[in-house]
């Protein structure tokens, strides 16, 4: 689990970028399709809709981040709800790298190695929790 400092860094960065969200996420999907053209057919809706979904998922996880029990339940539920949404389960390392790159570009000169590490820790923790939710729904 990310440290309290990492969660604070991520939350503050996410809030600071609020006026630019969810436009920040559109290049994430553009790059995914650039790497794998078949990826475009794996999502319903426009790039803007996809970007809003991703923005909402991160925001929901951040809202629960101070309460571990709630956070685990939130991540598991998100994993179950989005189990068949695109190829995030297989491509999450690539997507996480692209999300971090998008945040770095939007943050510009205030981006630091510590902030990059905090985002990486948070996003991997988020993906792992969502994957646990997908796997638990298969057992149930």
VMD Tcl script that draws the C-alpha trace (Angstrom):
set ca {
  {0.00 0.00 0.00}
  {1.31 3.48 -0.77}
  {2.50 5.50 2.20}
  {0.46 8.36 3.66}
  {2.95 10.80 2.10}
  {2.58 9.18 -1.33}
  {-1.21 9.32 -1.10}
  {-1.02 12.99 -0.13}
  {1.32 13.76 -3.05}
  {-0.94 11.95 -5.51}
  {-4.11 13.52 -4.13}
  {-2.63 17.04 -4.22}
  {-1.36 16.56 -7.77}
  {-4.70 15.15 -8.90}
  {-6.56 18.11 -7.36}
  {-4.15 20.62 -8.88}
  {-4.79 19.11 -12.31}
  {-8.56 19.27 -11.89}
  {-9.12 21.97 -14.54}
  {-7.28 19.84 -17.12}
  {-8.99 16.54 -16.34}
  {-10.22 14.37 -18.02}
  {-8.49 15.74 -21.15}
  {-5.22 14.55 -19.61}
  {-6.30 10.94 -20.18}
  {-7.12 11.15 -23.89}
  {-3.45 10.70 -24.95}
  {-3.31 7.55 -22.78}
  {-5.87 5.89 -25.03}
  {-4.36 7.38 -28.19}
  {-1.00 5.83 -27.27}
  {-2.62 2.50 -26.45}
  {-4.25 2.38 -29.89}
  {-0.94 3.45 -31.45}
  {0.73 0.45 -29.83}
  {-2.17 -1.94 -30.49}
  {-4.68 -0.80 -33.16}
  {-7.10 -3.55 -32.08}
  {-7.45 -1.78 -28.74}
  {-9.78 0.82 -30.28}
  {-12.49 -1.81 -30.68}
  {-12.20 -2.95 -27.05}
  {-13.96 0.10 -25.61}
  {-17.46 1.44 -25.96}
  {-17.85 5.16 -26.45}
  {-15.63 8.03 -27.43}
  {-12.18 8.91 -26.17}
  {-13.79 11.61 -24.02}
  {-16.09 9.05 -22.39}
  {-13.18 6.72 -21.74}
  {-11.17 9.58 -20.26}
  {-14.05 10.48 -17.93}
  {-14.30 6.86 -16.77}
  {-10.58 6.72 -15.97}
  {-10.72 10.09 -14.21}
  {-13.67 8.89 -12.14}
  {-11.97 5.63 -11.18}
  {-8.87 7.41 -9.91}
  {-10.96 10.00 -8.10}
  {-13.05 7.33 -6.38}
  {-9.93 5.45 -5.28}
  {-8.42 8.65 -3.91}
  {-11.60 9.44 -1.97}
  {-11.29 6.07 -0.22}
  {-7.50 6.16 0.23}
  {-7.56 7.31 3.86}
  {-9.74 4.38 4.91}
  {-8.05 1.05 4.03}
  {-11.17 -1.07 4.55}
  {-13.21 1.20 2.32}
  {-10.38 1.40 -0.20}
  {-10.13 -2.38 -0.56}
  {-13.90 -2.67 -0.97}
  {-13.90 0.18 -3.50}
  {-11.08 -1.31 -5.57}
  {-12.63 -4.79 -5.57}
  {-15.99 -3.37 -6.67}
  {-14.35 -1.30 -9.41}
  {-12.52 -4.39 -10.64}
  {-15.76 -6.34 -10.79}
  {-17.64 -3.50 -12.49}
  {-14.93 -2.93 -15.11}
  {-13.73 -6.52 -15.55}
  {-14.67 -6.51 -19.22}
  {-13.94 -2.85 -19.98}
  {-11.19 -2.73 -22.57}
  {-7.93 -4.56 -22.00}
  {-6.86 -2.96 -18.73}
  {-6.31 -6.32 -17.02}
  {-3.66 -7.38 -19.53}
  {-2.33 -3.93 -20.37}
  {-2.28 -2.28 -16.95}
  {1.55 -1.90 -16.80}
  {1.50 -0.08 -20.15}
  {-1.54 1.99 -19.15}
  {0.00 2.94 -15.81}
  {3.14 4.11 -17.60}
  {1.04 6.18 -19.97}
  {-1.05 7.66 -17.15}
  {2.13 8.70 -15.33}
  {3.51 10.18 -18.54}
  {0.26 12.12 -19.05}
  {0.36 13.46 -15.49}
  {4.03 14.42 -15.87}
  {3.25 16.34 -19.07}
  {0.29 18.13 -17.45}
  {2.20 18.91 -14.23}
  {5.16 20.27 -16.23}
  {7.92 21.89 -14.16}
  {6.44 20.84 -10.80}
  {6.91 17.15 -11.66}
  {9.44 15.35 -9.47}
  {10.85 11.84 -9.18}
  {9.10 11.55 -5.81}
  {5.75 12.41 -7.40}
  {6.36 9.93 -10.23}
  {7.13 7.21 -7.69}
  {4.03 8.09 -5.65}
  {1.80 7.84 -8.74}
  {3.41 4.54 -9.72}
  {2.88 3.08 -6.24}
  {-0.72 4.30 -6.10}
  {-1.70 3.17 -9.60}
  {-0.16 -0.29 -9.20}
  {-1.87 -0.67 -5.84}
  {-5.14 0.40 -7.46}
  {-4.71 -2.08 -10.35}
  {-3.82 -4.92 -7.99}
  {-6.91 -4.24 -5.87}
  {-9.09 -4.15 -8.96}
  {-7.57 -7.41 -10.22}
  {-8.30 -9.02 -6.86}
  {-11.90 -7.91 -7.29}
  {-12.06 -9.49 -10.75}
  {-10.59 -12.73 -9.42}
  {-12.91 -12.81 -6.39}
  {-15.94 -12.43 -8.66}
  {-14.81 -15.51 -10.61}
  {-14.75 -17.55 -7.41}
  {-18.17 -16.36 -6.21}
}
mol new
graphics top color blue
foreach p $ca { graphics top sphere $p radius 0.5 }
foreach p [lrange $ca 0 end-1] q [lrange $ca 1 end] { graphics top cylinder $p $q radius 0.2 }
display resetview
